[in-house]
């Protein structure tokens, strides 16, 4: 039979082994960074909203994704880009209007240096 102390040790080892799999992905603090015309704005990635930049660029945030829904630029490559998901690396760029949209991760998830 197991002793009470043995059961505590087994429970601790099992919980430590399963912790990475049971933990929810922490995206609560991720923000959407929008740079336009010399301005920097941050929006909560978890709050669904639609708003306008410079009165002519419609931006939509929904389900932790962002996209440029409509723009007054000629080719509309920024609109054709579609949704940028929170877990993707990349940016939505509208060159004619000088707009850049990207996700900014929590500071403790960012690698600022690598040494070998």
N, C-alpha and C positions, 0 to 999 in steps of 0.2 A: 504494500500500500504506500501511497504517497503521503508525505508529511505536508503540513500546511505551508511551510517555508519553501518546499519544492514546488508546490502549485503556484506560489507567488513568483518564483523565478521563471517558471515556464510561461506564465501569463505575461510577464514583462518582456521576455524574449519574443513571444508570438506577436504582441502588440507592436514592438519595435520593428519587426519584420514586415508587418502588414501596414504600418503607418503610411508609407509613400503611396500605396495603392488605394487606401481608404480616404485620404485627404482630398478635399475638393480643390480644384484649381483656384488659386487666389488671384482674381482679376478685379477685385473690388476697387482698387486704387488706380487702375489704368485710365489714362486720359487721352483725349483726342486733341492733338496740337494742330492749330491752324495758323499759318503765317500768310499774311497778305498786306500789301502796301505798307510795309514797315511795322505792322501790328502783329502781336502774338496773342492768341487766345487759346484757352484750354476749356474743353467741354468734357463732362462726365460721360464715359462710354456706356454706362448702364442706363442712362436717361434718354428715352426715345423723344426725338424732337425734329422739327424742320425749321430752318431759319435761312435768312439771306445774307450774303456777304457782298458789300459794295452795291447793294440794291439790285444786282442782276445775276448773282450766282446762288442757286438754291441748293442747300446742303441738307442731307437727311441722315439722321442717326437712328438706327433701329436694330434691336436685338444684338447689341455690341458690335455692330458693323457701321460703316460710314460710306457715303457716296455723294458725288455731285449729281443731283437729280436733273438740273438744267443750268445752262450757262449761255451767255450771249456771244461766246467766241465762235469763230467761223467753222472750224472742223469738228468741234465738240469731242475731241479725244478724251478729255477728262470725264465726260458723261459716258462715253463708250467703255471706259475703264471698268465701270460697274462698282460693285461693293468691295470695299477693303475690310477684311475680317481682322478681328483683334489679334489673332494668333499668327497672322501673316507679317512678313517683313516687306516693307515697300511703302510707297507714297502715291497719292493722287496729286498730279501736278497739272495746273491750267496755266500754260506759259503766257498766252496773251493777257490774262488778267493777273499774272504773277501771284498765284495762289498755290500753296503747298499744304496738303493734309496728310497727317501720319499719326499712328498710335505711339504713345509714350508709355513705356513700361514703368513699373514701380522702381524706385531708385536702387533697392537692394537686389533687383534682378539684372541690373545693368553691369556688364563687365567693362571696367575702365582701363585695365591693363592685363597683359599676359606675359609671363616670363618663362624662360626655359632654362 
